[in-house]
Amino acid sequence: MFLAFDTENLEGKVAQLEALLADNRARIEALLAQPLCTYANFIKPFELLEEYVEQFFTPLSHLNSVKNSELTQKVYAQMLPLLSDYSSDVSQDARIYGAFEAIKTHEYEHLNATQRRVIDESILAFQLSGVSLPKAQKERLKAISLRKSELSNDFSQNVLNATNAYALILEEEADVAGIPASDLSAAAFVEEGKTKYRFTLKMPSYIAYMTYGPNRAHREALYHAYTTRAPQNSAIIDELLRLRQEQAEILGFESYAHYSLATKMAPDPQTVIDFLERLATQSRPQGQKELETLRHFALATDGIELASYDTAYYAEKLRLRDYDMDEELYRPYFEQTRVLNGMFSFLEQLFGVRFEAAHDVALWDTKATAYDIYDHDELRARLYVDLEARDDKKGGAWMHNWQTHCTLVDGSTQLASAFIVGNFPPSSPENPSLLRHDDVVTLFHEMGHAIHHLFSRVEENGLSGVNGIEWDAVEFPSQFLENFAYEPQVLRLFARHYETDEILPPSMIETLVRAKNFQSAMAMLRQLEFGLFDFRLHSHLLQGEEVQALLDEVRREMGLLTPPRYNAFQNSFSHIFGGGYAAGYYSYKWAEVLSADAFYHFVDNGIFNEPIARGYFETILERGASASMRELFEDFMGRNVDTTALLRLNGIDV
């Protein structure tokens, strides 16, 4: 039913992968040797071979992220060239490509729409892998693919190592005055009979001091350490950019940005640039007002000229003044387990699904949990959850799919499974894990990704769940769900004081909702800055100081507060150098247009409107990538997207 998470004999995993890939190669030869290749006897079993490789590799990849060690790093690094070599060989095999082309010619009109899309998307993927190129160019693309995977892994590992290497040790009580008790407790340690406080670059700790730390010099020290992490990654960035540009040119594209859009919703680079710049133009006037308000507040409060390492600190004080909203007062109402169960309860009411704790399931950490998901009485999927920060866990939050819902060759159904990972404040026997509301929003976001994968009904694994979704649409379901973390009806399901069981008072809910768009235009411009930097960076080849120069240029255009010259944010921009968002970071905003429009369709017609909820469930979640997201969205909404919904969501007046 569901695969067992196997953490044993990691040293033997490389040999097991070699055997699996050798078996796959033999199976492909047998498929190609058939006298007549059809969808049923060739494409279906061929597509599933990739599924089985992912099923084997995902647990090790997951372990390397959540229980990182020298051993996981070693095994992971040894697997990368094997996988890259296999993937390149398969994607560049003209015989397989020819079989797909032949099946399209002879069988296409007799297949259903999903099967046709499998063929079309596969043929495009073969073409983008250089299947028709001369041998020498194929070999070069193969070498590029391997080197890119190695560099991305090195980039991420460098960021993790740098994050773990730094600590700011404070001894004076005055330096921690005003920091919430839970954050202070997490930072405290005793050395030589004296209580001291350790603040690190891990998110819960870093955010705590940058938001509440009273000593400006210490805030700058933390900020400096955070924004100058992993300087060795600058060389990796240069090599990755060279390889991406070379890859694009070999495949006949002007730039990596052009290549990237071949599988996205956006039709061309200029459309992306226009989209980002239009949003910036609409957001800038309000953003400038927000920044000026913050500048005046910092000057009036402490007589300082606002710097980048001051913004979180004075923003929190300004929010407290204007909205009477003390983030720390909310945290007792957001105990981690209760929030998780409350989110499940919300999804149960919205979609009619049920989450049950899965017992006797092998897991990688005592804090990890597993849940089986039922649609009424039908078992649909399994979800694994690991939410607390640890020293051996990579930073951030993410969803990663494991098994994919699909029909197997024998006609049986494989159910889906996925992981949700966070870095929320760790619990202890003395203290529960109390979340900031931002953490709650993050949890809802990752759950949106998870249910997009887990609730799929698509029979073809390559288009089921999140597989095959256009990259600039993949954030739509996650952003859609996170919006509900601000809805009073939803908050009342789980926001209870962990000691008194008191429901979050209506006045506090009202304040939270009113404060939702505090400095929203500044936040919008910050994300647009990232997106424009990424896309311009991949529009033509830049190297060395040119990368920093571009970032400085984009900051002047899109930003409001110029950061210190030492800020080398790009060296830890893992989304585009250690993940899959290269020339695609804009997709967060592109997809947010869809998510905002769909969200208000719920809000304006009643959140628990059963026909609308069922429509979203069956049209967006269950259908995966069986059609383009544009088509699915229009099927669900009955119209084209309303782009003004994003500005409404962010409280930006135009």
C-alpha positions as CSV (number, residue, x, y, z in Angstrom):
1,M,0.0,0.0,0.0
2,F,2.5,2.6,1.2
3,L,6.2,2.2,1.1
4,A,8.1,1.8,4.3
5,F,10.6,4.6,5.1
6,D,13.9,2.7,5.2
7,T,16.8,4.4,7.1
8,E,18.9,1.2,7.4
9,N,22.1,0.3,5.6
10,L,22.7,3.7,4.0
11,E,26.1,2.5,2.8
12,G,24.4,-0.1,0.7
13,K,22.0,2.3,-1.0
14,V,24.4,3.2,-3.8
15,A,24.7,-0.4,-4.9
16,Q,21.0,-0.9,-4.7
17,L,20.5,2.2,-6.9
18,E,23.0,0.8,-9.4
19,A,21.0,-2.4,-9.5
20,L,17.7,-0.7,-9.9
21,L,19.0,1.5,-12.8
22,A,20.6,-1.5,-14.5
23,D,17.2,-3.3,-14.2
24,N,15.4,-0.3,-15.7
25,R,17.8,-0.2,-18.6
26,A,17.1,-3.9,-19.3
27,R,13.4,-3.3,-19.1
28,I,13.6,-0.4,-21.5
29,E,15.4,-2.7,-24.0
30,A,12.7,-5.3,-23.6
31,L,10.0,-2.6,-24.2
32,L,11.8,-1.4,-27.4
33,A,12.1,-5.0,-28.7
34,Q,8.3,-5.4,-28.9
35,P,7.1,-5.8,-32.5
36,L,4.4,-3.1,-32.0
37,C,4.7,-0.5,-29.4
38,T,1.4,0.9,-28.0
39,Y,0.4,3.2,-25.2
40,A,-0.5,0.2,-23.0
41,N,2.5,-2.0,-23.6
42,F,5.2,0.7,-24.0
43,I,4.3,4.2,-22.7
44,K,2.5,3.0,-19.5
45,P,5.3,0.7,-18.2
46,F,8.0,3.1,-19.4
47,E,6.5,6.0,-17.5
48,L,6.3,3.9,-14.3
49,L,10.1,3.2,-14.4
50,E,10.7,6.8,-13.5
51,E,8.2,6.6,-10.7
52,Y,10.1,3.7,-9.2
53,V,13.4,5.5,-9.4
54,E,11.9,8.4,-7.5
55,Q,10.4,6.2,-4.9
56,F,13.8,4.7,-4.2
57,F,15.8,8.0,-4.2
58,T,13.3,10.2,-2.3
59,P,13.8,8.7,1.2
60,L,17.6,9.3,0.9
61,S,17.1,12.8,-0.5
62,H,14.7,13.5,2.3
63,L,17.0,12.1,5.0
64,N,19.9,14.3,3.7
65,S,17.6,17.3,4.3
66,V,16.1,16.4,7.6
67,K,18.9,14.3,9.3
68,N,21.9,15.7,7.5
69,S,25.2,14.0,8.3
70,E,28.5,13.2,6.7
71,L,27.1,9.8,5.7
72,T,24.0,11.1,4.1
73,Q,26.0,13.8,2.3
74,K,28.4,11.1,1.0
75,V,25.7,8.7,-0.2
76,Y,23.7,11.5,-1.7
77,A,26.7,12.8,-3.6
78,Q,27.5,9.3,-4.9
79,M,24.0,8.8,-6.2
80,L,23.8,12.1,-8.1
81,P,26.0,11.1,-11.0
82,L,24.3,7.7,-11.3
83,L,20.9,9.4,-11.6
84,S,22.1,12.2,-13.9
85,D,23.8,9.7,-16.2
86,Y,20.7,7.5,-16.3
87,S,18.3,10.4,-16.8
88,S,20.5,11.8,-19.7
89,D,20.7,8.5,-21.4
90,V,17.0,7.9,-21.3
91,S,16.0,11.4,-22.3
92,Q,18.4,11.4,-25.2
93,D,17.5,8.0,-26.5
94,A,16.2,8.5,-30.1
95,R,14.7,5.0,-30.1
96,I,12.4,5.9,-27.1
97,Y,11.6,9.2,-28.7
98,G,10.7,7.4,-32.0
99,A,8.4,5.0,-30.2
100,F,6.5,8.0,-28.7
101,E,6.3,9.6,-32.1
102,A,5.0,6.4,-33.7
103,I,2.4,5.8,-31.0
104,K,1.2,9.4,-31.5
105,T,0.9,8.8,-35.3
106,H,-1.0,5.6,-35.0
107,E,-2.9,5.7,-31.7
108,Y,-3.4,9.3,-30.7
109,E,-7.0,9.7,-31.7
110,H,-8.1,6.6,-29.8
111,L,-6.5,7.8,-26.5
112,N,-8.2,9.9,-23.8
113,A,-7.2,13.5,-23.2
114,T,-4.8,12.7,-20.3
115,Q,-2.9,10.0,-22.3
116,R,-2.6,12.4,-25.2
117,R,-1.1,15.0,-22.9
118,V,1.4,12.4,-21.6
119,I,2.5,11.9,-25.2
120,D,2.7,15.6,-26.0
121,E,4.6,16.5,-22.8
122,S,7.0,13.6,-23.2
123,I,7.8,14.5,-26.8
124,L,8.5,18.1,-25.7
125,A,10.7,16.8,-22.8
126,F,12.7,14.6,-25.3
127,Q,13.2,17.6,-27.6
128,L,14.3,19.8,-24.7
129,S,16.8,17.1,-23.7
130,G,18.4,17.3,-27.2
131,V,17.2,13.9,-28.4
132,S,17.7,14.9,-32.1
133,L,21.1,16.5,-31.6
134,P,24.4,15.1,-32.8
135,K,26.2,12.7,-30.5
136,A,28.8,15.2,-29.4
137,Q,26.2,17.8,-28.3
138,K,24.2,15.0,-26.5
139,E,27.3,14.1,-24.6
140,R,27.9,17.7,-23.7
141,L,24.3,18.1,-22.4
142,K,24.8,15.0,-20.4
143,A,28.0,16.4,-18.8
144,I,26.2,19.7,-18.1
145,S,23.3,18.0,-16.4
146,L,25.6,16.0,-14.1
147,R,27.7,19.1,-13.2
148,K,24.6,21.2,-12.5
149,S,23.2,18.6,-10.1
150,E,26.6,18.5,-8.3
151,L,26.9,22.3,-8.1
152,S,23.3,22.7,-6.8
153,N,24.0,20.1,-4.1
154,D,27.2,21.9,-3.1
155,F,25.5,25.2,-3.0
156,S,22.8,24.0,-0.6
157,Q,25.4,22.2,1.6
158,N,27.5,25.3,1.8
159,V,24.5,27.4,3.0
160,L,23.7,24.7,5.6
161,N,27.2,24.5,6.8
162,A,27.6,28.3,7.0
163,T,24.2,28.6,8.9
164,N,25.4,26.0,11.4
165,A,28.8,27.5,11.9
166,Y,27.8,30.9,13.3
167,A,26.6,31.8,16.8
168,L,26.2,35.1,18.6
169,I,26.8,34.5,22.3
170,L,25.4,37.2,24.6
171,E,25.9,37.5,28.3
172,E,24.4,40.8,29.3
173,E,20.7,40.7,30.3
174,A,20.3,44.2,28.7
175,D,21.1,42.7,25.3
176,V,18.2,40.3,25.5
177,A,15.7,42.6,27.3
178,G,12.3,42.4,25.6
179,I,12.9,39.2,23.8
180,P,9.9,36.8,24.3
181,A,10.3,34.3,27.0
182,S,9.9,31.3,24.7
183,D,12.6,32.5,22.4
184,L,14.9,33.4,25.3
185,S,14.4,30.0,26.8
186,A,15.4,28.4,23.5
187,A,18.5,30.5,23.3
188,A,19.6,30.1,27.0
189,F,22.5,27.8,28.1
190,V,24.7,27.7,31.2
191,E,28.4,27.9,31.0
192,E,30.7,28.1,34.0
193,G,27.7,28.8,36.2
194,K,26.5,31.7,34.2
195,T,23.4,31.9,32.0
196,K,24.3,33.0,28.5
197,Y,22.2,33.2,25.3
198,R,23.1,31.8,21.9
199,F,21.5,33.2,18.7
200,T,22.1,31.6,15.4
201,L,21.3,31.9,11.7
202,K,18.6,29.3,11.9
203,M,15.2,30.9,11.2
204,P,13.5,30.7,14.6
205,S,16.6,32.1,16.4
206,Y,17.6,34.6,13.7
207,I,14.0,36.0,13.5
208,A,13.7,36.3,17.2
209,Y,16.7,38.6,17.6
210,M,16.1,40.6,14.5
211,T,12.6,41.2,15.6
212,Y,13.0,41.8,19.3
213,G,16.8,42.2,20.0
214,P,17.3,45.6,21.6
215,N,21.1,45.9,20.8
216,R,21.5,47.4,17.3
217,A,25.1,46.4,17.0
218,H,24.2,42.8,17.7
219,R,21.4,43.0,15.2
220,E,23.8,44.2,12.6
221,A,26.3,41.4,13.5
222,L,23.6,38.8,12.9
223,Y,22.4,40.5,9.7
224,H,26.0,40.7,8.4
225,A,26.6,37.0,9.2
226,Y,23.3,36.0,7.5
227,T,23.7,38.1,4.4
228,T,27.4,37.1,3.8
229,R,26.9,33.4,4.3
230,A,28.8,30.9,2.0
231,P,30.9,33.4,-0.1
232,Q,32.4,30.4,-1.8
233,N,29.0,30.0,-3.6
234,S,29.9,33.0,-5.8
235,A,32.1,30.6,-7.8
236,I,29.3,28.1,-8.0
237,I,26.9,30.7,-9.2
238,D,29.3,31.7,-12.0
239,E,29.7,28.1,-13.2
240,L,26.0,27.3,-12.9
241,L,25.1,30.4,-15.0
242,R,27.7,29.4,-17.7
243,L,26.3,25.9,-17.8
244,R,22.7,27.0,-18.0
245,Q,23.4,29.4,-20.8
246,E,25.4,26.8,-22.7
247,Q,22.6,24.3,-22.2
248,A,20.1,26.7,-23.6
249,E,22.2,27.6,-26.6
250,I,22.8,24.0,-27.5
251,L,19.1,23.5,-27.5
252,G,18.5,26.5,-29.8
253,F,17.3,29.0,-27.2
254,E,18.6,32.6,-26.9
255,S,19.0,32.3,-23.1
256,Y,18.1,30.1,-20.2
257,A,15.1,32.3,-19.5
258,H,13.8,31.5,-22.9
259,Y,14.5,27.8,-22.4
260,S,12.8,27.9,-19.0
261,L,9.5,29.2,-20.4
262,A,9.2,26.3,-22.8
263,T,7.3,24.4,-20.1
264,K,5.6,27.2,-18.2
265,M,2.4,29.2,-18.6
266,A,4.1,32.5,-19.4
267,P,4.5,32.7,-23.2
268,D,7.7,34.7,-23.5
269,P,10.3,36.6,-21.4
270,Q,8.9,40.0,-22.1
271,T,5.5,38.9,-20.7
272,V,7.3,38.0,-17.4
273,I,9.2,41.2,-17.3
274,D,6.1,43.3,-18.0
275,F,4.2,41.4,-15.3
276,L,6.8,42.0,-12.6
277,E,7.3,45.7,-13.6
278,R,3.6,46.4,-13.7
279,L,3.1,45.0,-10.2
280,A,6.0,47.1,-9.0
281,T,4.6,50.2,-10.5
282,Q,1.2,49.5,-8.8
283,S,2.9,48.7,-5.5
284,R,5.6,51.3,-5.3
285,P,3.6,54.4,-4.2
286,Q,2.1,52.6,-1.2
287,G,5.5,50.9,-0.5
288,Q,7.2,54.3,-0.3
289,K,4.6,55.6,2.1
290,E,5.1,52.5,4.3
291,L,8.8,52.9,4.3
292,E,8.6,56.6,5.2
293,T,6.3,55.9,8.1
294,L,8.8,53.3,9.4
295,R,11.7,55.8,8.9
296,H,10.0,58.5,10.8
297,F,9.0,56.0,13.6
298,A,12.6,54.8,14.0
299,L,13.9,58.4,14.1
300,A,11.3,59.5,16.6
301,T,11.6,56.5,18.8
302,D,15.4,56.1,19.0
303,G,16.9,58.9,16.9
304,I,18.4,56.5,14.3
305,E,18.5,56.5,10.5
306,L,16.8,53.2,9.5
307,A,19.0,50.5,8.1
308,S,18.2,47.1,6.7
309,Y,19.0,45.4,10.0
310,D,16.5,47.6,11.8
311,T,13.4,47.0,9.7
312,A,12.1,43.9,11.5
313,Y,12.8,45.5,15.0
314,Y,11.0,48.8,14.3
315,A,8.3,47.2,12.2
316,E,7.3,45.0,15.2
317,K,7.2,48.1,17.4
318,L,5.2,50.1,14.9
319,R,2.8,47.2,14.4
320,L,2.3,47.1,18.2
321,R,1.7,50.8,18.2
322,D,-0.7,51.0,15.3
323,Y,-2.6,47.7,15.8
324,D,-1.9,47.0,19.4
325,M,-0.7,43.6,18.1
326,D,2.0,41.9,20.1
327,E,3.1,38.8,18.2
328,E,4.1,37.1,21.5
329,L,0.6,37.3,22.9
330,Y,-0.6,35.2,20.0
331,R,1.9,32.4,20.3
332,P,0.2,30.6,23.3
333,Y,-2.8,30.2,21.0
334,F,-0.8,28.5,18.3
335,E,0.6,25.4,19.9
336,Q,2.0,23.3,17.1
337,T,0.1,20.1,17.5
338,R,-3.2,21.9,18.0
339,V,-2.6,24.0,14.9
340,L,-1.8,20.9,12.8
341,N,-5.0,19.2,14.0
342,G,-7.0,22.3,13.5
343,M,-5.8,22.6,9.9
344,F,-6.8,19.0,9.4
345,S,-10.2,19.8,10.9
346,F,-10.6,22.7,8.5
347,L,-9.8,20.5,5.5
348,E,-12.3,17.9,6.8
349,Q,-15.1,20.5,6.9
350,L,-14.1,22.0,3.5
351,F,-13.6,18.9,1.5
352,G,-15.1,16.0,3.5
353,V,-11.8,14.3,4.0
354,R,-10.5,12.7,7.2
355,F,-7.0,12.6,8.8
356,E,-6.1,9.7,11.1
357,A,-2.8,9.1,12.8
358,A,-1.0,6.2,11.2
359,H,0.6,3.8,13.8
360,D,3.5,1.4,13.5
361,V,5.1,3.5,10.7
362,A,8.8,3.8,10.4
363,L,10.0,7.4,10.7
364,W,13.3,9.2,10.8
365,D,12.9,11.2,14.0
366,T,10.8,11.0,17.2
367,K,9.2,14.3,16.4
368,A,8.0,13.2,13.0
369,T,4.4,11.9,12.5
370,A,2.4,10.2,9.8
371,Y,-1.3,10.4,8.9
372,D,-3.6,8.4,6.6
373,I,-6.1,10.5,4.7
374,Y,-9.6,9.2,3.9
375,D,-12.2,10.7,1.5
376,H,-15.2,9.7,3.4
377,D,-14.4,6.0,3.9
378,E,-12.0,5.6,1.0
379,L,-8.2,5.6,1.9
380,R,-6.6,8.1,-0.4
381,A,-3.1,9.0,0.7
382,R,-0.5,9.2,3.5
383,L,1.1,12.4,4.8
384,Y,4.4,12.6,6.8
385,V,5.0,15.7,9.0
386,D,8.2,16.9,10.5
387,L,7.9,20.5,11.7
388,E,10.5,21.4,14.3
389,A,14.0,22.9,13.8
390,R,17.0,20.7,14.4
391,D,20.7,21.2,14.0
392,D,20.9,18.5,11.3
393,K,17.9,19.8,9.3
394,K,18.2,22.2,6.4
395,G,16.4,25.5,6.9
396,G,13.1,26.6,5.5
397,A,9.9,24.7,4.9
398,W,8.9,22.5,2.0
399,M,6.7,19.7,0.7
400,H,8.2,16.8,-1.1
401,N,6.2,14.1,-2.9
402,W,7.1,10.4,-2.5
403,Q,4.6,8.1,-4.1
404,T,2.2,9.3,-6.8
405,H,-1.4,8.3,-7.3
406,C,-1.7,6.4,-10.5
407,T,-2.9,3.2,-12.2
408,L,-0.2,0.5,-12.4
409,V,0.3,-1.9,-15.3
410,D,-1.7,-4.6,-13.7
411,G,-4.7,-2.2,-13.3
412,S,-4.3,-1.7,-9.5
413,T,-4.2,1.7,-8.0
414,Q,-1.1,3.1,-6.3
415,L,-1.9,5.7,-3.6
416,A,0.0,8.9,-3.0
417,S,2.3,10.0,-0.2
418,A,4.2,13.2,0.6
419,F,6.3,14.9,3.3
420,I,5.7,18.3,4.9
421,V,8.8,19.8,6.6
422,G,9.2,22.9,8.7
423,N,11.7,24.6,11.0
424,F,9.3,25.8,13.7
425,P,10.4,26.4,17.3
426,P,11.4,23.1,18.9
427,S,9.4,21.6,21.7
428,S,10.9,20.3,24.9
429,P,9.6,18.5,28.0
430,E,9.3,21.9,29.7
431,N,8.0,24.0,26.7
432,P,5.6,23.2,23.9
433,S,6.3,24.4,20.3
434,L,4.5,27.7,20.1
435,L,4.2,29.2,16.6
436,R,4.1,32.7,15.3
437,H,1.2,33.4,13.0
438,D,3.7,33.5,10.2
439,D,4.5,29.9,11.0
440,V,0.8,29.0,10.8
441,V,0.6,30.6,7.4
442,T,3.7,28.6,6.3
443,L,2.1,25.3,7.5
444,F,-1.1,26.1,5.5
445,H,1.1,26.9,2.5
446,E,3.0,23.6,2.5
447,M,-0.3,21.7,3.2
448,G,-1.7,23.3,0.0
449,H,1.2,21.7,-1.9
450,A,0.6,18.4,-0.2
451,I,-3.1,18.1,-0.9
452,H,-2.5,19.1,-4.5
453,H,-0.4,16.0,-4.8
454,L,-2.2,13.7,-2.4
455,F,-5.8,14.1,-3.7
456,S,-5.0,13.5,-7.3
457,R,-7.2,11.0,-9.3
458,V,-5.1,11.1,-12.4
459,E,-4.2,7.6,-13.6
460,E,-0.9,8.5,-15.4
461,N,1.9,9.1,-12.9
462,G,3.7,11.7,-15.0
463,L,0.7,14.1,-14.8
464,S,-0.6,13.1,-11.4
465,G,-0.5,15.3,-8.3
466,V,2.2,17.9,-8.7
467,N,4.0,16.0,-11.4
468,G,3.9,17.9,-14.7
469,I,2.3,21.1,-13.3
470,E,3.6,24.2,-15.1
471,W,6.2,25.7,-12.8
472,D,4.6,29.1,-12.7
473,A,1.3,27.4,-11.6
474,V,2.7,25.1,-9.0
475,E,2.4,27.6,-6.1
476,F,-1.3,28.3,-6.8
477,P,-2.8,25.6,-4.5
478,S,-0.3,26.4,-1.7
479,Q,-0.9,30.2,-1.8
480,F,-4.6,29.6,-2.0
481,L,-4.7,27.5,1.2
482,E,-2.4,29.9,3.2
483,N,-4.9,32.7,2.8
484,F,-7.4,30.8,5.0
485,A,-5.0,31.1,8.0
486,Y,-6.3,34.7,8.4
487,E,-10.0,33.8,8.2
488,P,-11.9,34.1,11.6
489,Q,-14.0,31.0,10.9
490,V,-10.9,29.0,10.3
491,L,-8.8,30.5,13.2
492,R,-11.6,29.6,15.7
493,L,-11.1,25.9,14.8
494,F,-7.7,25.7,16.4
495,A,-6.5,29.0,18.0
496,R,-6.8,28.0,21.6
497,H,-4.6,28.9,24.5
498,Y,-2.4,25.8,25.2
499,E,-2.8,26.3,29.0
500,T,-6.4,27.6,29.5
501,D,-8.0,26.2,26.3
502,E,-9.5,29.7,25.8
503,I,-10.4,30.4,22.1
504,L,-8.4,33.3,20.6
505,P,-10.6,36.3,21.6
506,P,-12.6,38.0,18.7
507,S,-10.7,41.3,19.4
508,M,-7.4,39.6,18.8
509,I,-8.7,37.9,15.7
510,E,-9.9,41.3,14.4
511,T,-6.5,42.8,15.1
512,L,-4.7,39.9,13.3
513,V,-6.9,40.4,10.3
514,R,-6.5,44.2,10.3
515,A,-2.7,43.9,10.6
516,K,-2.5,41.2,7.8
517,N,-1.5,43.8,5.2
518,F,0.8,45.8,7.4
519,Q,3.7,46.8,5.1
520,S,2.2,44.6,2.4
521,A,3.5,46.8,-0.4
522,M,7.0,46.6,0.9
523,A,6.8,42.9,1.1
524,M,5.4,42.8,-2.5
525,L,8.3,44.9,-3.8
526,R,10.8,42.6,-2.0
527,Q,9.4,39.5,-3.8
528,L,9.3,41.3,-7.1
529,E,13.0,42.3,-6.6
530,F,13.9,38.6,-6.2
531,G,11.8,37.6,-9.2
532,L,13.2,40.3,-11.5
533,F,16.8,39.7,-10.4
534,D,16.4,35.9,-11.1
535,F,14.8,36.4,-14.5
536,R,17.2,39.1,-15.8
537,L,20.1,37.0,-14.4
538,H,19.1,34.2,-16.7
539,S,18.3,36.4,-19.7
540,H,21.9,36.8,-20.7
541,L,25.2,35.5,-19.3
542,L,26.7,37.5,-16.4
543,Q,29.8,36.6,-14.4
544,G,31.6,37.7,-11.3
545,E,31.0,41.2,-10.2
546,E,28.3,41.5,-13.0
547,V,26.0,39.4,-10.8
548,Q,26.3,41.8,-7.9
549,A,26.0,44.8,-10.2
550,L,22.7,43.4,-11.6
551,L,21.4,42.8,-8.1
552,D,22.3,46.4,-7.1
553,E,20.5,47.7,-10.3
554,V,17.4,45.7,-9.6
555,R,17.4,46.9,-6.0
556,R,17.6,50.5,-7.2
557,E,14.6,49.9,-9.5
558,M,12.4,47.7,-7.3
559,G,13.7,48.2,-3.7
560,L,13.0,51.0,-1.3
561,L,15.7,50.7,1.3
562,T,19.2,50.2,0.0
563,P,21.0,47.4,1.9
564,P,24.7,47.5,3.0
565,R,27.2,46.9,0.3
566,Y,28.3,43.7,2.0
567,N,24.9,42.1,1.5
568,A,25.5,39.2,-0.9
569,F,22.1,37.7,-0.8
570,Q,22.7,35.8,-4.0
571,N,25.1,33.4,-2.3
572,S,22.3,31.9,-0.3
573,F,19.5,32.3,-2.8
574,S,18.9,28.5,-2.7
575,H,15.6,28.7,-4.6
576,I,17.4,29.4,-7.9
577,F,20.8,27.9,-7.3
578,G,20.1,25.0,-5.0
579,G,16.5,24.3,-6.0
580,G,14.2,24.3,-9.1
581,Y,13.3,28.0,-9.4
582,A,16.0,29.2,-11.9
583,A,14.3,31.7,-14.2
584,G,11.2,30.8,-12.4
585,Y,11.0,32.7,-9.1
586,Y,8.5,35.1,-10.7
587,S,6.1,32.1,-10.5
588,Y,5.3,32.9,-6.9
589,K,3.6,36.1,-8.0
590,W,2.3,34.6,-11.2
591,A,0.5,31.9,-9.3
592,E,-0.6,34.2,-6.6
593,V,-2.8,35.9,-9.1
594,L,-4.7,32.6,-9.6
595,S,-4.7,31.9,-5.8
596,A,-6.1,35.3,-4.9
597,D,-8.9,35.1,-7.5
598,A,-9.9,31.6,-6.4
599,F,-9.7,32.5,-2.7
600,Y,-12.2,35.4,-3.1
601,H,-14.5,33.1,-5.0
602,F,-14.7,31.2,-1.7
603,V,-14.8,34.2,0.6
604,D,-17.4,36.1,-1.4
605,N,-19.7,33.1,-1.6
606,G,-19.1,31.6,1.8
607,I,-16.0,29.7,2.8
608,F,-17.9,26.4,3.5
609,N,-19.8,26.6,0.2
610,E,-20.0,22.9,-0.6
611,P,-20.5,23.2,-4.4
612,I,-17.6,25.6,-4.7
613,A,-15.4,23.5,-2.4
614,R,-16.2,20.3,-4.3
615,G,-15.6,22.1,-7.6
616,Y,-12.1,23.1,-6.4
617,F,-11.4,19.6,-5.1
618,E,-12.5,17.9,-8.3
619,T,-11.2,20.4,-10.8
620,I,-7.9,21.7,-9.4
621,L,-6.8,19.1,-6.9
622,E,-8.0,15.8,-8.4
623,R,-7.0,16.6,-12.0
624,G,-3.3,17.3,-11.4
625,A,-1.6,18.2,-14.6
626,S,-4.0,16.3,-16.8
627,A,-4.7,19.7,-18.5
628,S,-2.9,23.0,-18.4
629,M,-3.6,25.0,-15.2
630,R,-5.1,27.8,-17.3
631,E,-7.7,25.4,-18.6
632,L,-8.4,23.9,-15.2
633,F,-8.7,27.3,-13.6
634,E,-11.1,28.5,-16.2
635,D,-13.1,25.2,-15.8
636,F,-13.3,25.9,-12.1
637,M,-14.1,29.6,-12.2
638,G,-16.1,29.6,-15.4
639,R,-14.1,32.6,-16.6
640,N,-10.6,34.0,-17.2
641,V,-8.5,35.1,-14.2
642,D,-9.2,38.4,-12.6
643,T,-5.8,40.0,-12.1
644,T,-7.0,42.7,-9.7
645,A,-7.7,40.1,-7.0
646,L,-3.9,40.0,-6.1
647,L,-3.9,43.7,-5.3
648,R,-7.1,43.3,-3.3
649,L,-5.6,40.4,-1.3
650,N,-2.6,42.6,-0.4
651,G,-4.6,45.7,0.4
652,I,-2.8,47.7,-2.3
653,D,-4.8,50.6,-3.7
654,V,-4.3,51.6,-7.3
